[in-house]
């Protein structure tokens, strides 16, 4: 009975399904913008195809400013990058081919850095996060100029407050009490 289980598990190893992977990559910023799509094909997509992978979705690369300076040795010279083209794509590939793909991508001088991660089944499509636009709160120009004028004169920079009458003060207190009770 033990031998039957071993034979079944060996048969299952031969029938391994491809896994879904995502690669996030940074390409060197010296690549021309007009041939960027062609460079992605040469640097990323072509090696995936050679390893027997199938691309399921992609996020087009765009120029980003890096959080810190990255270094990479290219032709025995240390190159420094403060910005790069960031892109990502998802693909299906047999697990044993993932290491081969990594070795191929490590040798490519156009790729500053990359990371390959395994994705759960059903995650073939990349969902690009959308950042909510938040408008900065700015002071009106007149107020800014007034503050600058007061600073130059050496005066104290405080906002002017209109004096309240006793009736206005009573109304404000009543409103606050109503809000607290509600």
C-alpha positions as CSV (number, residue, x, y, z in Angstrom):
1,X,0.0,0.0,0.0
2,X,2.9,2.3,0.8
3,X,4.4,1.7,-2.7
4,X,1.1,2.7,-4.4
5,X,1.1,6.0,-2.6
6,X,4.7,6.7,-3.7
7,X,3.9,5.9,-7.3
8,X,0.9,8.2,-7.2
9,X,2.9,11.0,-5.8
10,X,5.6,10.5,-8.4
11,X,3.0,10.6,-11.2
12,X,1.6,13.9,-9.7
13,X,5.1,15.4,-9.7
14,X,5.3,14.9,-13.5
15,X,1.9,16.6,-14.0
16,X,2.8,19.9,-12.3
17,X,0.6,22.8,-13.2
18,X,2.1,26.2,-14.1
19,X,2.0,28.7,-11.2
20,X,1.0,32.4,-11.5
21,X,3.9,34.8,-10.9
22,X,4.2,38.5,-10.8
23,X,7.4,40.4,-11.6
24,X,7.9,44.0,-10.6
25,X,10.9,45.6,-12.3
26,X,12.9,48.7,-12.6
27,X,14.5,49.5,-15.9
28,X,17.4,51.9,-16.4
29,X,16.3,55.5,-17.0
30,X,18.7,56.0,-19.9
31,X,16.4,54.0,-22.2
32,X,14.6,56.2,-24.7
33,X,10.9,56.7,-24.0
34,X,9.8,56.0,-27.6
35,X,11.4,52.5,-27.7
36,X,10.4,51.6,-24.1
37,X,7.8,49.0,-25.2
38,X,10.4,47.3,-27.4
39,X,12.9,47.3,-24.5
40,X,10.4,45.6,-22.2
41,X,9.8,42.9,-24.8
42,X,13.6,42.2,-25.1
43,X,14.4,42.5,-21.4
44,X,11.4,40.8,-19.7
45,X,8.8,39.3,-22.1
46,X,11.3,37.4,-24.3
47,X,13.0,35.5,-21.4
48,X,9.6,34.5,-20.1
49,X,8.6,33.2,-23.5
50,X,11.9,31.3,-23.8
51,X,11.2,29.6,-20.4
52,X,7.8,28.5,-21.6
53,X,5.7,31.1,-19.7
54,X,2.6,32.8,-20.9
55,X,1.9,36.5,-20.0
56,X,-1.6,37.1,-18.6
57,X,-1.5,40.8,-17.9
58,X,0.8,43.8,-17.6
59,X,1.2,47.3,-16.3
60,X,3.0,49.6,-18.6
61,X,6.3,51.0,-17.2
62,X,6.4,54.7,-16.2
63,X,9.2,56.8,-14.9
64,X,9.3,57.1,-11.1
65,X,11.6,58.8,-8.6
66,X,13.3,56.2,-6.4
67,X,13.1,56.4,-2.6
68,X,16.9,56.0,-2.4
69,X,19.8,55.8,-4.8
70,X,20.3,52.3,-6.2
71,X,23.6,50.9,-7.5
72,X,24.2,48.3,-10.2
73,X,27.5,47.1,-11.7
74,X,27.3,47.4,-15.5
75,X,30.4,46.6,-17.5
76,X,32.7,46.6,-14.4
77,X,31.4,50.1,-13.5
78,X,29.1,51.0,-10.6
79,X,26.1,52.9,-12.0
80,X,23.8,55.0,-9.7
81,X,20.1,55.5,-10.3
82,X,17.8,58.0,-8.6
83,X,14.9,57.3,-11.0
84,X,13.8,54.4,-13.1
85,X,11.0,53.0,-15.2
86,X,8.7,50.9,-13.0
87,X,6.5,48.2,-14.5
88,X,4.9,44.9,-13.6
89,X,3.5,41.9,-15.4
90,X,1.9,38.6,-14.4
91,X,2.6,35.3,-16.2
92,X,2.1,31.6,-15.9
93,X,5.2,29.4,-15.6
94,X,6.2,26.0,-14.4
95,X,7.9,26.3,-10.9
96,X,11.1,24.6,-12.0
97,X,11.6,27.2,-14.8
98,X,11.3,30.2,-12.4
99,X,14.9,29.9,-11.2
100,X,16.1,29.7,-14.8
101,X,14.2,32.9,-15.5
102,X,15.7,34.6,-12.5
103,X,19.2,33.8,-13.7
104,X,18.5,35.2,-17.2
105,X,17.1,38.4,-15.8
106,X,20.0,38.8,-13.4
107,X,22.4,39.1,-16.3
108,X,20.4,41.8,-18.1
109,X,22.1,45.3,-17.8
110,X,18.8,47.1,-18.7
111,X,17.1,45.9,-15.5
112,X,18.2,47.8,-12.4
113,X,16.2,45.5,-10.0
114,X,13.4,43.1,-10.2
115,X,11.3,40.8,-7.9
116,X,9.4,37.7,-8.8
117,X,6.6,36.6,-6.4
118,X,4.1,33.8,-6.6
119,X,0.4,34.8,-6.8
120,X,-2.6,32.8,-5.6
121,X,-4.8,31.2,-8.3
122,X,-7.3,33.5,-9.8
123,X,-4.9,36.5,-9.7
124,X,-4.0,36.5,-13.3
125,X,-4.9,40.2,-13.8
126,X,-3.0,43.1,-12.4
127,X,-5.2,45.7,-10.7
128,X,-3.5,49.1,-10.8
129,X,-4.2,51.0,-7.6
130,X,-5.6,54.4,-8.0
131,X,-4.6,57.0,-5.6
132,X,-7.3,59.4,-4.4
133,X,-6.5,62.9,-5.4
134,X,-6.2,65.1,-2.3
135,X,-6.1,68.8,-2.9
136,X,-3.6,70.6,-0.8
137,X,-5.1,73.2,1.5
138,X,-3.6,76.5,0.6
139,X,-4.1,79.9,2.1
140,X,-5.5,82.7,-0.1
141,X,-2.8,84.9,-1.6
142,X,-4.0,88.0,0.3
143,X,-3.5,86.2,3.6
144,X,0.0,84.9,2.6
145,X,1.1,88.4,1.6
146,X,-0.2,89.8,4.9
147,X,1.7,87.3,6.9
148,X,4.9,88.0,4.9
149,X,4.4,91.8,5.4
150,X,4.0,91.3,9.2
151,X,7.1,89.1,9.4
152,X,9.2,91.7,7.6
153,X,7.9,94.4,9.9
154,X,8.9,92.3,12.8
155,X,5.3,92.2,14.1
156,X,3.6,89.2,15.6
157,X,1.9,87.0,13.1
158,X,-1.6,86.2,14.4
159,X,-4.9,85.9,12.7
160,X,-7.4,88.6,13.4
161,X,-10.4,87.5,15.3
162,X,-13.7,89.4,15.1
163,X,-15.2,90.2,18.5
164,X,-18.4,88.5,19.4
165,X,-21.4,90.1,20.9
166,X,-23.1,88.5,23.9
167,X,-25.9,87.4,21.6
168,X,-23.5,85.7,19.2
169,X,-21.8,84.0,22.1
170,X,-25.1,82.7,23.5
171,X,-26.1,81.3,20.1
172,X,-22.7,79.6,19.7
173,X,-23.1,78.0,23.2
174,X,-26.6,76.8,22.4
175,X,-25.4,75.3,19.1
176,X,-22.6,73.4,20.9
177,X,-25.1,72.1,23.5
178,X,-27.5,70.9,20.9
179,X,-24.7,69.1,19.1
180,X,-23.6,67.4,22.3
181,X,-27.1,66.2,23.2
182,X,-27.8,65.0,19.6
